[in-house]
Amino acid sequence: MGGSDPHIHVQLNVIHADAAVRHMMASTFGLAGDLPSVVTTGCEQKVPYAMTSPRPESVTCLPCREHAHRQHLRFAEEIERLGSMPGATITSGQAALAAERHRELAKRFADTDH
C-alpha cells in the first residue's frame, strides 16, 4: 500500500456494502462495528478504505471502473436468474428492477467521461 496513489478505487467485492451493513446493524440493534482501515480493490491493490467509493462518478482508477462494470453486469444476470426460480423470495418483476439498477450502475462505471 503506497501513500502516493491519488486514485479513488472500488472494493474488490463491489456488491458487498460494508458501510450499508454497518448502518443497518446500528439502526436495528444499536451495534456499530468498525469498518476496515485497509481494503483490497478491484485492481488488486490494498488501499485505505477512505480511498474507495461505490459511486461511479467518484472512482478514478480505470481498472477498478472496469472491474465494477463487470461485477454489476454479472450480478444483474444472477438476480434475474434467481428471480425466475420457483420458490424465489422476490418476484420476477422485482428481480428485473434490481437487475436494471445494476445494469445502470455498470453503464455508469463504463462511462469514463465522468
N, CA, C and O atoms as CSV, one atom per row, in Angstrom:
chain,resi,resn,atom,element,x,y,z
A,1,MET,N,N,0.857,-1.168,0.000
A,1,MET,CA,C,0.000,0.000,0.000
A,1,MET,C,C,0.901,1.228,0.000
A,1,MET,O,O,1.599,1.505,0.975
A,2,GLY,N,N,0.873,1.940,-1.086
A,2,GLY,CA,C,1.669,3.151,-1.177
A,2,GLY,C,C,0.830,4.376,-0.891
A,2,GLY,O,O,-0.349,4.424,-1.244
A,3,GLY,N,N,1.431,5.365,-0.253
A,3,GLY,CA,C,0.706,6.573,0.071
A,3,GLY,C,C,0.646,7.568,-1.078
A,3,GLY,O,O,0.055,8.640,-0.946
A,4,SER,N,N,1.265,7.211,-2.217
A,4,SER,CA,C,1.318,8.162,-3.322
A,4,SER,C,C,0.237,7.936,-4.382
A,4,SER,O,O,0.188,8.679,-5.362
A,5,ASP,N,N,-0.614,6.952,-4.216
A,5,ASP,CA,C,-1.671,6.664,-5.193
A,5,ASP,C,C,-2.805,7.676,-5.019
A,5,ASP,O,O,-3.487,7.671,-3.995
A,6,PRO,N,N,-3.010,8.547,-6.019
A,6,PRO,CA,C,-4.046,9.576,-5.882
A,6,PRO,C,C,-5.434,9.113,-6.307
A,6,PRO,O,O,-6.398,9.871,-6.198
A,7,HIS,N,N,-5.548,7.877,-6.790
A,7,HIS,CA,C,-6.817,7.414,-7.358
A,7,HIS,C,C,-7.825,6.974,-6.298
A,7,HIS,O,O,-7.469,6.547,-5.200
A,8,ILE,N,N,-9.091,7.097,-6.673
A,8,ILE,CA,C,-10.182,6.556,-5.870
A,8,ILE,C,C,-10.550,5.224,-6.515
A,8,ILE,O,O,-10.715,5.142,-7.732
A,9,HIS,N,N,-10.676,4.193,-5.705
A,9,HIS,CA,C,-10.875,2.825,-6.158
A,9,HIS,C,C,-12.260,2.302,-5.753
A,9,HIS,O,O,-13.028,2.990,-5.080
A,10,VAL,N,N,-12.556,1.071,-6.180
A,10,VAL,CA,C,-13.714,0.335,-5.665
A,10,VAL,C,C,-13.176,-0.882,-4.918
A,10,VAL,O,O,-12.093,-1.379,-5.225
A,11,GLN,N,N,-13.933,-1.352,-3.945
A,11,GLN,CA,C,-13.537,-2.557,-3.237
A,11,GLN,C,C,-13.632,-3.751,-4.178
A,11,GLN,O,O,-14.437,-3.750,-5.109
A,12,LEU,N,N,-12.811,-4.769,-3.935
A,12,LEU,CA,C,-12.818,-5.975,-4.751
A,12,LEU,C,C,-14.215,-6.566,-4.833
A,12,LEU,O,O,-14.677,-6.944,-5.909
A,13,ASN,N,N,-14.882,-6.643,-3.693
A,13,ASN,CA,C,-16.246,-7.155,-3.644
A,13,ASN,C,C,-17.183,-5.958,-3.770
A,13,ASN,O,O,-17.688,-5.442,-2.773
A,14,VAL,N,N,-17.405,-5.529,-4.997
A,14,VAL,CA,C,-18.168,-4.312,-5.298
A,14,VAL,C,C,-19.579,-4.360,-4.716
A,14,VAL,O,O,-20.073,-3.359,-4.197
A,15,ILE,N,N,-20.212,-5.494,-4.800
A,15,ILE,CA,C,-21.609,-5.615,-4.398
A,15,ILE,C,C,-21.755,-5.606,-2.883
A,15,ILE,O,O,-22.757,-5.113,-2.365
A,16,HIS,N,N,-20.791,-6.133,-2.175
A,16,HIS,CA,C,-20.834,-6.154,-0.711
A,16,HIS,C,C,-20.656,-4.732,-0.199
A,16,HIS,O,O,-19.688,-4.061,-0.556
A,17,ALA,N,N,-21.557,-4.280,0.610
A,17,ALA,CA,C,-21.522,-2.893,1.083
A,17,ALA,C,C,-21.308,-2.854,2.587
A,17,ALA,O,O,-22.271,-2.877,3.354
A,18,ASP,N,N,-20.051,-2.794,3.013
A,18,ASP,CA,C,-19.731,-2.775,4.440
A,18,ASP,C,C,-20.422,-1.637,5.176
A,18,ASP,O,O,-20.974,-1.834,6.259
A,19,ALA,N,N,-20.390,-0.454,4.591
A,19,ALA,CA,C,-20.979,0.704,5.266
A,19,ALA,C,C,-22.493,0.551,5.391
A,19,ALA,O,O,-23.068,0.912,6.417
A,20,ALA,N,N,-23.144,0.016,4.351
A,20,ALA,CA,C,-24.594,-0.178,4.398
A,20,ALA,C,C,-24.967,-1.219,5.453
A,20,ALA,O,O,-25.942,-1.043,6.183
A,21,VAL,N,N,-24.205,-2.284,5.533
A,21,VAL,CA,C,-24.461,-3.325,6.545
A,21,VAL,C,C,-24.236,-2.751,7.935
A,21,VAL,O,O,-25.014,-3.009,8.853
A,22,ARG,N,N,-23.176,-1.978,8.088
A,22,ARG,CA,C,-22.881,-1.366,9.386
A,22,ARG,C,C,-24.025,-0.441,9.818
A,22,ARG,O,O,-24.440,-0.457,10.976
A,23,HIS,N,N,-24.528,0.360,8.879
A,23,HIS,CA,C,-25.625,1.277,9.183
A,23,HIS,C,C,-26.886,0.501,9.583
A,23,HIS,O,O,-27.570,0.868,10.539
A,24,MET,N,N,-27.185,-0.564,8.849
A,24,MET,CA,C,-28.373,-1.368,9.157
A,24,MET,C,C,-28.247,-1.994,10.545
A,24,MET,O,O,-29.207,-1.985,11.316
A,25,MET,N,N,-27.081,-2.532,10.865
A,25,MET,CA,C,-26.871,-3.145,12.182
A,25,MET,C,C,-27.000,-2.099,13.289
A,25,MET,O,O,-27.584,-2.367,14.339
A,26,ALA,N,N,-26.455,-0.914,13.051
A,26,ALA,CA,C,-26.520,0.145,14.065
A,26,ALA,C,C,-27.950,0.600,14.285
A,26,ALA,O,O,-28.368,0.804,15.424
A,27,SER,N,N,-28.711,0.762,13.200
A,27,SER,CA,C,-30.076,1.248,13.354
A,27,SER,C,C,-31.014,0.173,13.888
A,27,SER,O,O,-31.992,0.488,14.565
A,28,THR,N,N,-30.729,-1.088,13.593
A,28,THR,CA,C,-31.594,-2.178,14.046
A,28,THR,C,C,-31.282,-2.621,15.469
A,28,THR,O,O,-32.184,-2.779,16.291
A,29,PHE,N,N,-29.998,-2.820,15.751
A,29,PHE,CA,C,-29.613,-3.412,17.027
A,29,PHE,C,C,-28.807,-2.482,17.933
A,29,PHE,O,O,-28.498,-2.840,19.069
A,30,GLY,N,N,-28.467,-1.305,17.443
A,30,GLY,CA,C,-27.644,-0.409,18.237
A,30,GLY,C,C,-26.191,-0.835,18.266
A,30,GLY,O,O,-25.433,-0.393,19.130
A,31,LEU,N,N,-25.789,-1.691,17.329
A,31,LEU,CA,C,-24.408,-2.162,17.254
A,31,LEU,C,C,-23.706,-1.433,16.111
A,31,LEU,O,O,-24.287,-1.232,15.045
A,32,ALA,N,N,-22.477,-1.047,16.336
A,32,ALA,CA,C,-21.717,-0.392,15.270
A,32,ALA,C,C,-20.334,-1.002,15.200
A,32,ALA,O,O,-19.458,-0.680,16.004
A,33,GLY,N,N,-20.144,-1.880,14.242
A,33,GLY,CA,C,-18.840,-2.488,14.038
A,33,GLY,C,C,-17.918,-1.538,13.305
A,33,GLY,O,O,-18.372,-0.620,12.621
A,34,ASP,N,N,-16.648,-1.755,13.447
A,34,ASP,CA,C,-15.664,-0.917,12.765
A,34,ASP,C,C,-15.548,-1.315,11.301
A,34,ASP,O,O,-15.602,-2.495,10.955
A,35,LEU,N,N,-15.390,-0.312,10.454
A,35,LEU,CA,C,-15.090,-0.566,9.052
A,35,LEU,C,C,-13.608,-0.889,8.942
A,35,LEU,O,O,-12.816,-0.432,9.767
A,36,PRO,N,N,-13.219,-1.667,7.939
A,36,PRO,CA,C,-11.790,-1.978,7.799
A,36,PRO,C,C,-11.006,-0.708,7.448
A,36,PRO,O,O,-11.513,0.171,6.751
A,37,SER,N,N,-9.781,-0.624,7.934
A,37,SER,CA,C,-8.977,0.556,7.613
A,37,SER,C,C,-8.327,0.421,6.245
A,37,SER,O,O,-8.081,1.419,5.568
A,38,VAL,N,N,-8.045,-0.830,5.833
A,38,VAL,CA,C,-7.432,-1.102,4.538
A,38,VAL,C,C,-8.255,-2.173,3.843
A,38,VAL,O,O,-8.666,-3.147,4.474
A,39,VAL,N,N,-8.502,-2.000,2.536
A,39,VAL,CA,C,-9.287,-2.963,1.762
A,39,VAL,C,C,-8.550,-3.317,0.475
A,39,VAL,O,O,-7.687,-2.571,0.010
A,40,THR,N,N,-8.904,-4.468,-0.092
A,40,THR,CA,C,-8.397,-4.861,-1.401
A,40,THR,C,C,-9.344,-4.298,-2.442
A,40,THR,O,O,-10.563,-4.340,-2.272
A,41,THR,N,N,-8.785,-3.774,-3.514
A,41,THR,CA,C,-9.567,-3.096,-4.533
A,41,THR,C,C,-9.765,-3.964,-5.773
A,41,THR,O,O,-9.191,-5.047,-5.891
A,42,GLY,N,N,-10.585,-3.469,-6.689
A,42,GLY,CA,C,-10.835,-4.153,-7.952
A,42,GLY,C,C,-9.580,-4.299,-8.794
A,42,GLY,O,O,-9.498,-5.203,-9.625
A,43,CYS,N,N,-8.595,-3.421,-8.595
A,43,CYS,CA,C,-7.318,-3.516,-9.322
A,43,CYS,C,C,-6.289,-4.287,-8.494
A,43,CYS,O,O,-5.102,-4.300,-8.819
A,44,GLU,N,N,-6.757,-4.928,-7.423
A,44,GLU,CA,C,-5.981,-5.819,-6.560
A,44,GLU,C,C,-4.888,-5.115,-5.757
A,44,GLU,O,O,-3.875,-5.725,-5.414
A,45,GLN,N,N,-5.093,-3.847,-5.464
A,45,GLN,CA,C,-4.199,-3.136,-4.554
A,45,GLN,C,C,-4.828,-3.120,-3.170
A,45,GLN,O,O,-6.033,-3.326,-3.027
A,46,LYS,N,N,-4.029,-2.881,-2.176
A,46,LYS,CA,C,-4.535,-2.647,-0.825
A,46,LYS,C,C,-4.419,-1.149,-0.581
A,46,LYS,O,O,-3.331,-0.577,-0.634
A,47,VAL,N,N,-5.572,-0.523,-0.309
A,47,VAL,CA,C,-5.599,0.923,-0.100
A,47,VAL,C,C,-6.436,1.229,1.134
A,47,VAL,O,O,-7.219,0.390,1.578
A,48,PRO,N,N,-6.275,2.426,1.691
A,48,PRO,CA,C,-7.142,2.821,2.808
A,48,PRO,C,C,-8.610,2.821,2.360
A,48,PRO,O,O,-8.927,3.215,1.238
A,49,TYR,N,N,-9.486,2.378,3.245
A,49,TYR,CA,C,-10.923,2.355,2.946
A,49,TYR,C,C,-11.405,3.718,2.468
A,49,TYR,O,O,-12.274,3.809,1.600
A,50,ALA,N,N,-10.843,4.768,3.034
A,50,ALA,CA,C,-11.247,6.134,2.673
A,50,ALA,C,C,-10.934,6.471,1.218
A,50,ALA,O,O,-11.458,7.454,0.695
A,51,MET,N,N,-10.096,5.684,0.558
A,51,MET,CA,C,-9.746,5.928,-0.846
A,51,MET,C,C,-10.583,5.073,-1.786
A,51,MET,O,O,-10.191,4.841,-2.929
A,52,THR,N,N,-11.744,4.597,-1.307
A,52,THR,CA,C,-12.655,3.819,-2.135
A,52,THR,C,C,-14.022,4.489,-2.163
A,52,THR,O,O,-14.369,5.281,-1.286
A,53,SER,N,N,-14.792,4.145,-3.200
A,53,SER,CA,C,-16.145,4.676,-3.303
A,53,SER,C,C,-17.002,3.708,-4.115
A,53,SER,O,O,-16.511,3.108,-5.071
A,54,PRO,N,N,-18.268,3.548,-3.752
A,54,PRO,CA,C,-19.183,2.744,-4.570
A,54,PRO,C,C,-19.826,3.576,-5.680
A,54,PRO,O,O,-20.529,3.033,-6.533
A,55,ARG,N,N,-19.590,4.895,-5.675
A,55,ARG,CA,C,-20.213,5.805,-6.649
A,55,ARG,C,C,-19.354,5.884,-7.904
A,55,ARG,O,O,-18.191,6.280,-7.828
A,56,PRO,N,N,-19.903,5.517,-9.051
A,56,PRO,CA,C,-19.119,5.520,-10.296
A,56,PRO,C,C,-18.451,6.863,-10.585
A,56,PRO,O,O,-17.315,6.893,-11.056
A,57,GLU,N,N,-19.127,7.956,-10.314
A,57,GLU,CA,C,-18.594,9.273,-10.621
A,57,GLU,C,C,-17.364,9.632,-9.783
A,57,GLU,O,O,-16.603,10.528,-10.149
A,58,SER,N,N,-17.173,8.946,-8.678
A,58,SER,CA,C,-16.039,9.237,-7.801
A,58,SER,C,C,-14.815,8.381,-8.094
A,58,SER,O,O,-13.704,8.751,-7.713
A,59,VAL,N,N,-14.993,7.247,-8.760
A,59,VAL,CA,C,-13.899,6.293,-8.977
A,59,VAL,C,C,-13.026,6.768,-10.141
A,59,VAL,O,O,-13.512,6.951,-11.258
A,60,THR,N,N,-11.731,6.967,-9.867
A,60,THR,CA,C,-10.804,7.451,-10.887
A,60,THR,C,C,-9.835,6.385,-11.391
A,60,THR,O,O,-9.131,6.616,-12.374
A,61,CYS,N,N,-9.784,5.237,-10.748
A,61,CYS,CA,C,-8.916,4.141,-11.177
A,61,CYS,C,C,-9.622,3.379,-12.301
A,61,CYS,O,O,-10.673,2.780,-12.073
A,62,LEU,N,N,-9.056,3.397,-13.508
A,62,LEU,CA,C,-9.715,2.749,-14.650
A,62,LEU,C,C,-9.850,1.234,-14.488
A,62,LEU,O,O,-10.911,0.698,-14.808
A,63,PRO,N,N,-8.819,0.509,-14.004
A,63,PRO,CA,C,-9.024,-0.924,-13.784
A,63,PRO,C,C,-10.136,-1.214,-12.771
A,63,PRO,O,O,-10.855,-2.203,-12.914
A,64,CYS,N,N,-10.282,-0.373,-11.761
A,64,CYS,CA,C,-11.365,-0.550,-10.785
A,64,CYS,C,C,-12.717,-0.291,-11.436
A,64,CYS,O,O,-13.686,-0.997,-11.154
A,65,ARG,N,N,-12.793,0.714,-12.303
A,65,ARG,CA,C,-14.052,1.002,-13.013
A,65,ARG,C,C,-14.441,-0.195,-13.880
A,65,ARG,O,O,-15.606,-0.592,-13.904
A,66,GLU,N,N,-13.460,-0.775,-14.596
A,66,GLU,CA,C,-13.729,-1.946,-15.436
A,66,GLU,C,C,-14.185,-3.126,-14.586
A,66,GLU,O,O,-15.110,-3.846,-14.960
A,67,HIS,N,N,-13.536,-3.321,-13.446
A,67,HIS,CA,C,-13.911,-4.401,-12.531
A,67,HIS,C,C,-15.356,-4.220,-12.045
A,67,HIS,O,O,-16.144,-5.165,-12.061
A,68,ALA,N,N,-15.692,-3.009,-11.615
A,68,ALA,CA,C,-17.043,-2.736,-11.121
A,68,ALA,C,C,-18.075,-2.917,-12.230
A,68,ALA,O,O,-19.169,-3.426,-11.987
A,69,HIS,N,N,-17.731,-2.503,-13.434
A,69,HIS,CA,C,-18.626,-2.684,-14.592
A,69,HIS,C,C,-18.956,-4.160,-14.772
A,69,HIS,O,O,-20.126,-4.527,-14.878
A,70,ARG,N,N,-17.937,-5.002,-14.806
A,70,ARG,CA,C,-18.141,-6.454,-14.983
A,70,ARG,C,C,-18.942,-7.057,-13.825
A,70,ARG,O,O,-19.835,-7.876,-14.043
A,71,GLN,N,N,-18.618,-6.648,-12.598
A,71,GLN,CA,C,-19.290,-7.216,-11.428
A,71,GLN,C,C,-20.772,-6.850,-11.391
A,71,GLN,O,O,-21.603,-7.691,-11.050
A,72,HIS,N,N,-21.110,-5.623,-11.732
A,72,HIS,CA,C,-22.524,-5.220,-11.729
A,72,HIS,C,C,-23.307,-5.941,-12.833
A,72,HIS,O,O,-24.461,-6.315,-12.626
A,73,LEU,N,N,-22.693,-6.136,-13.995
A,73,LEU,CA,C,-23.367,-6.893,-15.062
A,73,LEU,C,C,-23.589,-8.342,-14.636
A,73,LEU,O,O,-24.661,-8.905,-14.856
A,74,ARG,N,N,-22.563,-8.941,-14.024
A,74,ARG,CA,C,-22.678,-10.329,-13.556
A,74,ARG,C,C,-23.768,-10.451,-12.501
A,74,ARG,O,O,-24.554,-11.398,-12.525
A,75,PHE,N,N,-23.821,-9.498,-11.577
A,75,PHE,CA,C,-24.816,-9.537,-10.517
A,75,PHE,C,C,-26.220,-9.349,-11.079
A,75,PHE,O,O,-27.165,-9.970,-10.594
A,76,ALA,N,N,-26.369,-8.499,-12.097
A,76,ALA,CA,C,-27.682,-8.292,-12.736
A,76,ALA,C,C,-28.194,-9.610,-13.324
A,76,ALA,O,O,-29.367,-9.950,-13.166
A,77,GLU,N,N,-27.322,-10.340,-13.994
A,77,GLU,CA,C,-27.712,-11.637,-14.562
A,77,GLU,C,C,-28.103,-12.625,-13.460
A,77,GLU,O,O,-29.081,-13.362,-13.588
A,78,GLU,N,N,-27.328,-12.626,-12.388
A,78,GLU,CA,C,-27.601,-13.525,-11.266
A,78,GLU,C,C,-28.948,-13.210,-10.618
A,78,GLU,O,O,-29.709,-14.123,-10.296
A,79,ILE,N,N,-29.241,-11.944,-10.430
A,79,ILE,CA,C,-30.522,-11.536,-9.830
A,79,ILE,C,C,-31.686,-11.995,-10.696
A,79,ILE,O,O,-32.666,-12.536,-10.185
A,80,GLU,N,N,-31.583,-11.781,-12.007
A,80,GLU,CA,C,-32.668,-12.199,-12.907
A,80,GLU,C,C,-32.861,-13.709,-12.863
A,80,GLU,O,O,-33.992,-14.195,-12.859
A,81,ARG,N,N,-31.765,-14.445,-12.829
A,81,ARG,CA,C,-31.847,-15.912,-12.774
A,81,ARG,C,C,-32.512,-16.359,-11.468
A,81,ARG,O,O,-33.372,-17.239,-11.477
A,82,LEU,N,N,-32.116,-15.757,-10.359
A,82,LEU,CA,C,-32.699,-16.126,-9.068
A,82,LEU,C,C,-34.173,-15.744,-8.992
A,82,LEU,O,O,-34.972,-16.479,-8.412
A,83,GLY,N,N,-34.541,-14.603,-9.570
A,83,GLY,CA,C,-35.934,-14.154,-9.544
A,83,GLY,C,C,-36.869,-15.023,-10.347
A,83,GLY,O,O,-38.079,-15.013,-10.120
A,84,SER,N,N,-36.323,-15.777,-11.286
A,84,SER,CA,C,-37.173,-16.633,-12.115
A,84,SER,C,C,-37.256,-18.064,-11.596
A,84,SER,O,O,-37.943,-18.898,-12.185
A,85,MET,N,N,-36.572,-18.350,-10.510
A,85,MET,CA,C,-36.578,-19.706,-9.957
A,85,MET,C,C,-37.850,-19.950,-9.152
A,85,MET,O,O,-38.348,-19.043,-8.484
A,86,PRO,N,N,-38.373,-21.162,-9.213
A,86,PRO,CA,C,-39.540,-21.499,-8.388
A,86,PRO,C,C,-39.211,-21.331,-6.898
A,86,PRO,O,O,-38.141,-21.733,-6.440
A,87,GLY,N,N,-40.132,-20.742,-6.163
A,87,GLY,CA,C,-39.930,-20.545,-4.729
A,87,GLY,C,C,-39.073,-19.341,-4.385
A,87,GLY,O,O,-38.707,-19.161,-3.224
A,88,ALA,N,N,-38.742,-18.503,-5.377
A,88,ALA,CA,C,-37.922,-17.324,-5.115
A,88,ALA,C,C,-38.647,-16.395,-4.147
A,88,ALA,O,O,-39.875,-16.310,-4.163
A,89,THR,N,N,-37.899,-15.712,-3.321
A,89,THR,CA,C,-38.496,-14.807,-2.333
A,89,THR,C,C,-38.821,-13.447,-2.931
A,89,THR,O,O,-39.452,-12.616,-2.277
A,90,ILE,N,N,-38.398,-13.214,-4.160
A,90,ILE,CA,C,-38.758,-11.982,-4.867
A,90,ILE,C,C,-39.448,-12.339,-6.172
A,90,ILE,O,O,-39.210,-13.409,-6.733
A,91,THR,N,N,-40.290,-11.459,-6.649
A,91,THR,CA,C,-40.995,-11.710,-7.903
A,91,THR,C,C,-40.052,-11.453,-9.076
A,91,THR,O,O,-39.007,-10.820,-8.921
A,92,SER,N,N,-40.431,-11.947,-10.232
A,92,SER,CA,C,-39.608,-11.703,-11.415
A,92,SER,C,C,-39.580,-10.208,-11.738
A,92,SER,O,O,-38.579,-9.708,-12.253
A,93,GLY,N,N,-40.660,-9.494,-11.445
A,93,GLY,CA,C,-40.683,-8.049,-11.651
A,93,GLY,C,C,-39.708,-7.330,-10.737
A,93,GLY,O,O,-39.012,-6.413,-11.171
A,94,GLN,N,N,-39.650,-7.741,-9.461
A,94,GLN,CA,C,-38.701,-7.146,-8.527
A,94,GLN,C,C,-37.265,-7.449,-8.953
A,94,GLN,O,O,-36.380,-6.598,-8.863
A,95,ALA,N,N,-37.056,-8.685,-9.420
A,95,ALA,CA,C,-35.725,-9.069,-9.885
A,95,ALA,C,C,-35.318,-8.240,-11.100
A,95,ALA,O,O,-34.170,-7.811,-11.213
A,96,ALA,N,N,-36.263,-8.021,-12.003
A,96,ALA,CA,C,-35.969,-7.221,-13.199
A,96,ALA,C,C,-35.603,-5.790,-12.829
A,96,ALA,O,O,-34.697,-5.207,-13.425
A,97,LEU,N,N,-36.300,-5.221,-11.848
A,97,LEU,CA,C,-35.983,-3.855,-11.405
A,97,LEU,C,C,-34.582,-3.785,-10.778
A,97,LEU,O,O,-33.812,-2.866,-11.055
A,98,ALA,N,N,-34.274,-4.760,-9.940
A,98,ALA,CA,C,-32.956,-4.788,-9.305
A,98,ALA,C,C,-31.866,-4.996,-10.350
A,98,ALA,O,O,-30.811,-4.364,-10.284
A,99,ALA,N,N,-32.116,-5.877,-11.309
A,99,ALA,CA,C,-31.140,-6.125,-12.374
A,99,ALA,C,C,-30.919,-4.859,-13.196
A,99,ALA,O,O,-29.787,-4.535,-13.554
A,100,GLU,N,N,-31.989,-4.154,-13.490
A,100,GLU,CA,C,-31.869,-2.915,-14.261
A,100,GLU,C,C,-31.044,-1.883,-13.500
A,100,GLU,O,O,-30.251,-1.158,-14.101
A,101,ARG,N,N,-31.222,-1.812,-12.195
A,101,ARG,CA,C,-30.434,-0.880,-11.377
A,101,ARG,C,C,-28.945,-1.204,-11.478
A,101,ARG,O,O,-28.118,-0.300,-11.594
A,102,HIS,N,N,-28.602,-2.500,-11.433
A,102,HIS,CA,C,-27.193,-2.894,-11.526
A,102,HIS,C,C,-26.648,-2.689,-12.933
A,102,HIS,O,O,-25.471,-2.368,-13.095
A,103,ARG,N,N,-27.475,-2.866,-13.943
A,103,ARG,CA,C,-27.026,-2.582,-15.315
A,103,ARG,C,C,-26.764,-1.084,-15.499
A,103,ARG,O,O,-25.832,-0.692,-16.202
A,104,GLU,N,N,-27.588,-0.263,-14.867
A,104,GLU,CA,C,-27.372,1.178,-14.937
A,104,GLU,C,C,-26.062,1.552,-14.236
A,104,GLU,O,O,-25.299,2.378,-14.738
A,105,LEU,N,N,-25.806,0.942,-13.077
A,105,LEU,CA,C,-24.532,1.179,-12.397
A,105,LEU,C,C,-23.366,0.722,-13.262
A,105,LEU,O,O,-22.350,1.413,-13.345
A,106,ALA,N,N,-23.500,-0.432,-13.905
A,106,ALA,CA,C,-22.449,-0.939,-14.792
A,106,ALA,C,C,-22.180,0.056,-15.916
A,106,ALA,O,O,-21.029,0.322,-16.261
A,107,LYS,N,N,-23.247,0.597,-16.477
A,107,LYS,CA,C,-23.111,1.573,-17.552
A,107,LYS,C,C,-22.378,2.823,-17.056
A,107,LYS,O,O,-21.520,3.358,-17.759
A,108,ARG,N,N,-22.709,3.285,-15.859
A,108,ARG,CA,C,-22.060,4.458,-15.288
A,108,ARG,C,C,-20.578,4.189,-15.023
A,108,ARG,O,O,-19.756,5.088,-15.197
A,109,PHE,N,N,-20.221,2.971,-14.604
A,109,PHE,CA,C,-18.820,2.636,-14.395
A,109,PHE,C,C,-18.076,2.553,-15.724
A,109,PHE,O,O,-16.886,2.864,-15.785
A,110,ALA,N,N,-18.761,2.139,-16.786
A,110,ALA,CA,C,-18.129,2.045,-18.109
A,110,ALA,C,C,-17.891,3.417,-18.726
A,110,ALA,O,O,-17.018,3.571,-19.579
A,111,ASP,N,N,-18.657,4.406,-18.303
A,111,ASP,CA,C,-18.526,5.760,-18.825
A,111,ASP,C,C,-17.306,6.418,-18.185
A,111,ASP,O,O,-17.332,6.784,-17.010
A,112,THR,N,N,-16.244,6.564,-18.962
A,112,THR,CA,C,-15.019,7.163,-18.419
A,112,THR,C,C,-14.992,8.673,-18.578
A,112,THR,O,O,-14.014,9.318,-18.200
A,113,ASP,N,N,-16.048,9.242,-19.129
A,113,ASP,CA,C,-16.144,10.706,-19.274
A,113,ASP,C,C,-16.957,11.312,-18.139
A,113,ASP,O,O,-17.816,12.162,-18.377
A,114,HIS,N,N,-16.696,10.886,-16.916
A,114,HIS,CA,C,-17.452,11.376,-15.760
A,114,HIS,C,C,-17.015,12.714,-15.334
A,114,HIS,O,O,-17.556,13.263,-14.373
